[in-house]
Amino acid sequence: MAFPGHFFSGAGAPAAFIRRSDFGKDFVFGSATAAFQIEGGLDDGGRGDSIWDTFAKENDLFHPYHEDAVNHYEKFEEDVKLMKEIGFDAYRFSISWPRILPTGKIESRNQEGINYYKKLIMRLRQHGIEPYVTLFHWDLPLALQEEYNGFLDRRVAEDFGVYADVCFKEFSQYVDHWITLNEPFTYAYSAHVDKVHAPGLGTVKDHLFATGTNTEGAPAATTTAATEVSADAAAATNAAEEEEEEEDDGGSFFHPSRSTVHPKQTRNKVMVFKPTESWASEAEFLDPFAYPYIVTHNLLLAHAKAVEVFKKKYQDPAKKKKIGITLVSMWFEPRNPDDEKDKAAALRALDFFIGWYLDPLVHGDYPKSMREYVNPDHLPKMDDADRKAIQGSYDFIGVNYYTARYVGHSEPKGKLKRIGRNYVTDQCLKYYESRTENGVDVPIGKDTGASAWLISYPKGMEGLLLHIKNNYKDPLIYITENGIDDHDDDSSRHWNSFFDEKRVRHIHDHLNYLLEAKRKGVNVKGYFVWSLLDNFEWNNGFHARFGLIYVDYKNDAKRHLKLSAMWLKNFLADK
């Protein structure tokens, strides 16, 4: 099924027609998934609980289907055959930490879980598909969250290193590309600021539950310090919301990914998720404003520990086997392109998203703008030992790119000047979905996904890739996720999801701009579509469909190729 390139290209696209051969023989095309999102089998094969088991069940996120709705755990052989049919070179998937080590510790090593991934990897190899393996895609063993608050404690780095060592020992002879962490930004922000991901400890208004001072059924705080921090956090959030209401300019202090399509939530309004009480009370002694910064630092230490183990024990001298990390970022354009503060704001937004991780990895410390804007008591100092471990700990950088925003500088006023600051207000930024050009309101992108945060802006991929090349020593890059979702409200017939021209257009136009970046010298070597299958989309539950392959949740998880899969099959055959 062939389509002329211009049929899909948006306005301003750099080329009218693209072929697979344009990307070169060494360029890898693949699809991506994550263990908790597709496997099911949560109680099978000796797997232990993860923080997402508890979080999803407590917040009824599997509704109206069930945890085995995709059932890749039993259907992986069928899924590998579908990858082969489409023509993919590679498959990026994650290993479930609690399936390998149910308690997170080496003493709980689970051979049945190891055997499962060996079978998957060998089946991929038999079909000529290269495995790209992610070690951590947010499903932390529940036992580690309960023992020491997970990534709020430095001990997690040592436990992650042990887990990584087990995976390298068991699978490295079959796997040449390893990814330590998927989107540490999302884990730090959505789970520890926005509170819509597990473990759900955040600093938005309802974070009071997490620090034990919520009057609506939560346990009382045990320390005066915790109570004072909680009151300040609530005041800061209230002040930010009041300031937004006063200005009413369409912008938001809050990160746009707060929006979901979960049926219990409306656009741009946070759904209230609750953490487990034991997790909440355990975290009382920490300043919740500091949560995302502490979590990020410990994520980087865990990444560095895994890389250290890999390079010492498993990497071959020629470095055919490589290890990296996958980071996520939006692209940002200044709301007023002639305003110097807005232009600086766009760069600062990149610092607070991807620079938060790339600067320590490449330059050895957090971005200068973060050192300037963030409370020094919140942003960890980079001592010599941590810098030595983190800096340079990668062979490649994975980039997940989905969307973009206009951004403007916004100095805090009124109450925000007088009370505690958090990640949201530290940035002194406001985000916008549109800006005024020649008296006309111009949205940053035309196509939107089912998720309110996802506005397709293909040109942003080129901008982000060039930004990384020019500011971070021109690393080897793989686009490890890119895609767009459709809404599933449980009432529409699945045929409506098959003819996904919007997804075809999204993929085609992003590949166009990726190719343009490649021609400008960016060392980008691969592109992975999110996602191979419709799946459990975290706080969206099963209500957002990102898949190239339709999964019929009501009928034994039957698979059906969508139009986008057929388009890719045609595209990938043109070698």
C-alpha positions in Angstrom: 0.0 0.0 0.0 2.0 3.0 -1.2 1.2 6.6 -0.7 2.9 9.7 -2.1 4.9 11.4 0.5 3.3 14.8 0.0 -0.1 13.3 0.9 1.2 13.0 4.5 3.6 15.9 4.8 2.5 18.9 6.9 3.1 22.5 6.0 6.7 23.3 5.8 7.9 19.7 5.6 11.4 19.5 4.2 10.8 16.8 1.6 8.0 15.6 -0.6 8.9 11.9 -0.6 11.0 9.6 1.5 12.2 6.1 1.2 13.8 3.7 3.6 17.0 3.7 1.5 17.4 7.5 2.2 18.4 6.6 5.7 21.3 4.3 4.9 21.9 0.6 5.4 23.0 1.0 9.0 19.9 2.8 10.1 17.6 0.8 12.4 13.9 0.8 12.3 11.9 -0.8 15.1 9.0 -0.6 17.5 8.9 -0.2 21.3 7.0 -1.5 24.3 7.4 -1.8 28.1 6.9 -4.8 30.3 4.1 -3.5 32.6 2.2 -2.0 29.7 1.9 -5.2 27.6 2.9 -8.4 29.5 0.1 -9.1 31.9 0.8 -12.2 33.9 1.4 -10.1 37.0 0.9 -13.2 39.2 2.5 -15.7 36.9 6.0 -17.1 36.6 7.2 -16.2 40.1 6.9 -12.4 39.5 6.8 -10.1 42.5 4.7 -7.0 42.9 5.8 -3.6 41.5 4.7 -0.2 42.6 2.5 -0.1 39.5 0.6 -3.2 40.6 -0.6 -1.4 43.7 -1.0 2.0 42.1 -3.0 0.8 39.2 -5.3 -1.4 41.3 -5.9 1.3 44.0 -6.8 3.8 41.3 -8.9 1.4 39.2 -6.7 2.1 36.1 -7.3 -1.3 34.5 -11.0 -0.5 34.2 -13.0 -1.4 32.1 -10.7 -4.3 31.0 -8.1 -6.2 33.2 -4.4 -6.5 33.8 -4.0 -9.3 31.1 -5.9 -7.3 28.4 -2.8 -7.3 26.1 -1.4 -10.6 27.3 2.1 -10.4 25.6 3.3 -12.8 28.3 1.5 -15.6 26.6 1.3 -14.1 23.0 5.0 -13.0 22.6 5.6 -15.5 19.8 2.7 -14.2 17.8 3.9 -10.6 18.4 7.4 -11.4 17.1 5.9 -12.9 13.9 3.9 -9.6 13.5 7.1 -7.6 13.9 8.7 -9.7 11.2 5.7 -9.3 8.9 5.9 -5.5 9.2 9.6 -5.7 8.5 11.2 -4.2 11.6 15.0 -4.6 12.2 14.8 -4.2 15.9 12.5 -4.4 18.9 12.9 -2.3 22.1 11.3 -3.8 25.2 11.9 -3.6 28.9 12.6 -6.3 31.4 10.4 -6.3 34.5 12.7 -6.0 37.5 10.3 -7.8 39.8 10.0 -10.7 37.3 13.8 -11.2 37.6 14.2 -10.3 41.3 10.7 -10.3 42.9 11.9 -8.4 46.0 14.4 -6.4 44.1 17.2 -8.2 45.9 19.6 -10.9 44.6 18.3 -13.4 47.2 15.0 -13.6 45.3 16.5 -14.4 41.9 13.7 -16.0 39.8 14.9 -18.5 37.2 11.4 -18.7 35.6 11.4 -15.0 34.9 14.9 -15.2 33.4 13.8 -18.1 31.2 10.8 -16.1 29.9 13.0 -13.3 28.6 15.5 -15.8 27.2 12.7 -17.3 25.1 11.6 -13.9 23.9 15.2 -12.8 23.0 15.9 -16.1 21.2 12.7 -15.9 19.2 13.6 -12.3 18.2 17.0 -13.5 17.1 15.6 -16.4 15.1 13.5 -13.9 13.1 16.4 -11.6 12.5 15.2 -8.9 14.9 17.7 -7.1 17.1 16.7 -6.7 20.7 17.2 -3.3 22.4 16.7 -4.0 26.1 15.6 -1.5 28.7 16.4 -2.4 32.3 14.0 0.0 34.0 10.7 1.3 32.6 9.2 2.5 35.9 8.1 -0.9 37.5 10.1 -0.7 40.6 9.8 -3.7 42.9 7.2 -2.8 45.6 9.5 -4.2 48.3 12.1 -1.6 47.6 9.6 1.2 47.8 8.4 -0.1 51.1 11.9 -0.7 52.5 13.5 2.7 51.8 11.2 4.8 49.5 12.7 3.6 46.3 14.5 6.3 44.3 14.2 8.8 47.2 17.1 6.8 48.7 20.6 6.4 47.4 20.6 2.7 48.3 18.5 2.0 45.2 21.6 2.6 43.0 23.4 -0.4 44.6 20.3 -2.7 44.2 19.8 -1.6 40.6 23.4 -2.4 39.9 22.9 -5.9 41.3 19.8 -6.4 39.2 21.6 -5.1 36.1 24.4 -7.5 36.7 22.0 -10.4 36.7 20.5 -9.3 33.4 23.9 -8.7 31.8 25.1 -12.1 32.9 22.0 -14.0 31.6 21.3 -12.1 28.4 24.3 -10.1 27.2 25.5 -12.8 24.9 22.3 -12.3 22.9 21.9 -8.5 23.4 24.1 -5.9 21.9 22.2 -2.7 22.9 21.2 -2.0 26.5 19.3 1.0 27.9 19.5 1.5 31.6 16.5 3.8 32.2 13.5 4.9 30.3 12.5 8.6 30.7 13.9 9.4 34.2 12.3 12.8 33.8 8.9 11.2 33.7 9.6 9.0 36.7 10.9 12.0 38.7 8.1 14.4 37.6 4.9 12.4 37.1 5.5 10.2 40.2 7.0 12.8 42.5 5.6 16.2 41.5 2.5 15.6 39.5 1.5 12.5 41.4 -0.2 10.7 38.5 2.3 7.9 38.3 3.4 5.4 40.9 4.4 5.8 43.6 2.3 9.0 43.5 4.3 11.1 46.0 4.0 14.7 44.7 4.0 18.4 45.5 0.7 19.5 43.9 -2.1 20.5 46.3 -3.1 17.0 47.2 0.5 16.0 48.1 -0.6 16.7 51.7 -1.7 13.1 51.8 1.9 12.1 51.0 3.3 14.0 54.0 0.7 12.9 56.4 -1.2 16.2 57.0 -4.3 15.7 54.8 -7.4 16.1 57.0 -9.5 13.8 54.8 -8.6 10.4 56.1 -4.8 10.5 55.8 -2.6 9.8 58.9 -1.6 12.9 60.9 2.0 14.1 60.5 4.4 13.0 63.2 6.7 16.0 63.1 6.2 19.7 63.1 8.7 20.0 60.3 6.6 17.8 58.0 3.5 19.8 58.8 5.2 23.1 58.0 6.6 21.8 54.7 3.2 20.5 53.8 1.5 23.8 54.5 4.1 25.7 52.5 3.7 23.3 49.6 0.0 23.7 49.6 0.4 27.5 49.7 2.8 27.5 46.8 0.5 25.4 44.7 -2.5 27.6 45.6 -0.5 30.7 44.8 0.5 29.4 41.4 -3.1 28.5 40.5 -4.3 32.0 41.7 -1.7 33.7 39.6 -2.7 31.8 36.5 -6.3 32.7 37.1 -5.4 36.4 37.5 -3.4 36.5 34.2 -5.7 34.3 32.3 -3.4 34.3 29.2 -3.8 30.7 28.3 -0.5 29.7 29.7 0.3 27.3 32.5 3.0 27.0 35.1 2.4 23.3 35.1 4.0 20.8 32.9 1.5 19.9 30.1 1.8 16.2 30.6 -0.5 16.5 33.6 -3.4 16.0 31.1 -4.8 12.5 30.5 -7.7 11.0 28.8 -8.7 8.9 31.8 -12.5 9.0 32.1 -12.4 10.3 35.6 -10.6 13.4 34.5 -11.2 16.4 32.3 -8.7 18.2 30.0 -6.0 20.1 31.9 -7.3 19.1 35.3 -5.2 16.8 37.5 -6.9 13.6 38.6 -6.4 12.8 42.3 -4.4 9.6 42.7 -3.6 8.4 46.1 -0.3 6.7 47.3 -0.2 3.8 49.6 -0.3 5.1 53.2 2.9 3.3 54.1 4.8 5.0 51.3 3.4 8.3 52.3 4.2 8.2 56.0 7.7 6.8 55.3 8.5 10.0 53.3 7.6 12.5 55.9 11.1 13.5 56.8 11.9 14.8 53.3 11.0 18.2 51.9 8.5 17.4 49.1 9.8 20.3 47.1 13.0 18.4 46.8 11.5 15.1 45.7 12.1 15.3 41.9 15.6 16.6 42.4 16.6 13.8 44.8 14.9 11.2 42.7 16.7 12.4 39.5 20.1 12.3 41.3 19.5 8.8 42.5 18.3 7.7 39.0 21.5 9.0 37.5 23.5 7.2 40.2 21.6 4.0 39.4 22.2 4.4 35.7 25.9 5.0 36.3 26.2 1.9 38.5 24.7 -0.3 35.8 27.0 1.2 33.2 30.0 0.6 35.5 29.1 -3.0 35.9 28.5 -3.4 32.2 31.8 -1.8 31.1 33.9 -3.7 33.7 32.4 -7.2 33.1 30.5 -7.5 29.9 31.5 -4.9 27.2 33.6 -6.3 24.5 36.9 -4.6 23.6 35.6 -3.4 20.2 32.5 -2.0 22.0 30.1 -3.7 19.6 28.0 -4.1 22.7 26.8 -0.7 23.8 24.9 0.8 26.7 22.9 4.1 27.0 20.0 5.8 28.5 16.7 7.0 27.1 15.6 10.6 27.8 12.5 12.5 26.9 11.9 16.1 26.0 9.4 18.3 24.3 10.7 20.9 21.8 10.1 24.5 22.8 9.7 27.7 20.7 9.6 31.1 22.2 6.1 32.5 22.6 7.3 35.8 21.3 10.2 35.1 18.9 11.3 38.8 19.1 11.5 38.9 22.9 14.9 38.1 24.4 13.4 36.8 27.6 11.1 34.4 25.8 14.0 33.1 23.7 16.0 32.5 26.8 12.9 30.8 28.3 12.8 28.3 25.5 16.4 27.3 26.2 15.7 27.2 29.9 12.8 24.9 29.3 15.2 22.5 27.5 17.5 22.7 30.5 14.7 21.7 32.9 13.6 18.8 30.7 16.5 17.1 28.9 19.4 19.2 30.2 18.6 18.0 33.7 20.0 14.7 32.6 22.3 15.4 29.7 24.3 18.1 31.4 25.4 15.7 34.2 26.0 12.9 31.8 28.1 15.0 29.4 29.4 18.0 31.3 29.4 16.7 34.9 26.9 18.9 36.6 23.3 20.2 36.4 22.6 23.0 33.9 23.7 26.5 35.0 20.1 27.7 34.7 19.0 25.1 37.2 21.8 26.1 39.6 20.6 29.7 39.2 16.8 29.1 39.5 16.5 26.1 41.9 16.8 26.4 45.7 20.3 25.0 46.4 18.8 23.0 49.3 16.7 21.1 46.8 19.1 20.5 43.9 21.8 18.0 45.0 25.4 19.1 44.9 27.5 17.0 42.4 30.5 15.9 44.5 33.6 14.4 42.9 32.6 10.8 43.4 29.1 11.3 41.9 30.5 13.3 39.0 33.1 10.7 38.2 30.5 8.0 38.2 27.9 9.9 36.1 29.9 11.9 33.6 30.6 10.0 30.4 28.5 7.0 31.4 26.9 6.3 28.0 27.7 4.9 24.6 24.6 6.4 23.1 21.6 8.6 24.0 18.1 7.4 23.4 15.6 10.2 22.7 11.8 10.0 23.1 10.1 12.8 21.3 6.3 13.4 21.0 5.3 17.0 21.2 6.2 20.7 21.6 5.0 23.9 23.2 5.5 27.6 23.0 7.1 29.0 26.2 7.4 32.4 27.8 9.4 33.8 30.7 7.2 34.4 33.7 8.5 35.9 36.9 6.6 34.8 40.0 4.5 37.5 41.6 2.6 38.0 44.8 2.4 35.0 47.1 4.8 33.0 44.9 7.6 35.5 45.8 7.1 35.0 49.5 6.7 31.2 49.9 8.5 28.0 49.1 9.2 27.1 45.5 9.0 23.7 43.8 9.9 22.2 40.4 6.9 23.7 38.8 7.6 27.3 39.8 11.4 27.1 39.9 11.5 27.3 36.1 9.9 30.8 35.9 8.2 29.6 32.7 4.7 29.4 31.3 3.7 27.0 28.5 1.3 27.7 25.7 -0.3 25.6 22.9 -0.6 28.6 20.6 0.8 32.1 20.0 -0.4 35.1 18.1 1.1 35.8 14.7 -0.1 38.8 12.6 -3.2 39.0 14.8 -4.1 35.3 14.3 -4.0 32.6 17.0 -1.6 29.9 15.7 -1.4 26.5 17.4 2.0 24.9 17.5 0.7 21.8 15.8 -2.3 20.7 13.8 -2.8 17.0 14.7 -3.6 16.2 18.3 -3.6 12.9 20.1 -6.2 11.4 22.4 -3.9 12.5 25.3 -4.4 16.2 25.7 -0.7 16.8 26.1 0.2 15.4 22.7 0.2 18.0 19.9 2.1 16.7 16.9 4.9 19.1 15.9 7.3 17.1 13.6 9.7 20.0 13.0 10.5 19.8 16.7 12.3 16.5 16.2 14.9 18.2 14.0 15.2 21.1 16.4 15.8 18.7 19.4 18.3 16.6 17.6 20.3 19.6 16.5 20.2 21.0 20.0 21.7 17.7 21.4 24.3 17.6 18.7 25.4 21.2 19.2 25.4 21.3 23.0 26.3 17.8 24.1 29.3 16.7 22.1 27.5 15.1 19.1 26.6 11.8 20.6 25.3 8.7 18.9 21.5 8.9 19.1 18.5 6.6 18.6 15.0 7.9 18.5 13.7 5.3 21.0 10.0 6.4 21.0 7.8 8.5 18.8 4.1 8.1 18.1 0.6 9.5 18.6 -2.6 8.0 20.2 -6.2 7.5 19.5 -9.0 7.5 22.0 -10.8 4.4 23.1 -13.9 5.0 25.1 -15.1 1.4 25.1 -18.1 2.3 22.9 -16.6 2.8 19.4 -16.2 -0.2 17.1 -12.7 -1.2 16.6 -12.9 -0.6 12.9 -12.7 3.1 13.6 -9.2 2.6 14.9 -7.9 0.6 11.9 -7.8 3.5 9.5 -5.3 5.6 11.4 -4.2 8.1 8.7 -3.2 10.6 11.5 -0.7 8.1 12.8 0.7 7.5 9.3 1.0 11.3 8.8 2.7 11.6 12.2 5.3 8.9 11.5 6.0 10.1 8.0 6.4 13.7 8.8 8.7 13.0 11.8 10.8 10.8 9.7 11.1 13.6 7.2 12.5 15.9 9.8 14.7 13.2 11.3 16.2 12.7 7.8 16.8 16.5 7.6 18.6 16.4 10.9 20.7 13.5 9.7 21.6 15.4 6.6 22.8 18.2 8.8 25.2 15.9 10.5 23.3 14.6 13.5 24.6 11.1 14.3 21.2 9.5 14.6 21.1 5.7 13.8 17.6 4.5 14.5 13.9 5.2 14.9 11.5 3.2 17.1 7.7 3.7 16.9 5.7 3.9 20.0 4.1 1.5 20.2 4.0 -2.0 18.6 0.7 -2.7 20.3 -2.2 -0.9 21.9 -1.4 -1.2 25.6 -1.9 0.0 29.1 -0.9 3.7 29.0 -0.2 4.3 32.6 -2.5 6.9 34.1 -4.6 6.8 30.9 -5.3 3.1 31.5 -6.5 1.4 28.4 -8.2 4.5 27.1 -5.4 5.7 24.8 -4.3 3.5 21.8 -0.8 4.1 20.5 -0.3 0.8 18.7 0.5 0.0 15.1 -1.4 -3.2 16.0 -4.9 -3.1 17.3 -5.5 -5.2 20.4 -9.1 -6.3 20.9 -9.3 -6.3 24.6 -12.7 -7.9 24.7 -11.9 -10.8 22.5 -8.9 -12.7 23.8 -6.5 -9.8 22.9 -6.7 -10.6 19.2 -4.2 -8.6 17.1 -5.1 -6.7 13.9 -2.7 -4.6 11.8 -3.7 -1.0 11.4 -3.3 1.1 8.3 -0.1 2.6 9.9 1.4 -0.9 10.2 0.6 -1.6 6.6 2.1 1.7 5.5 5.3 0.9 7.5 5.4 -2.6 5.9 5.4 -1.0 2.5 8.0 1.7 3.5 10.4 -0.8 5.1 10.3 -3.1 2.1 11.8 -0.4 0.0 15.4 -1.0 0.7 
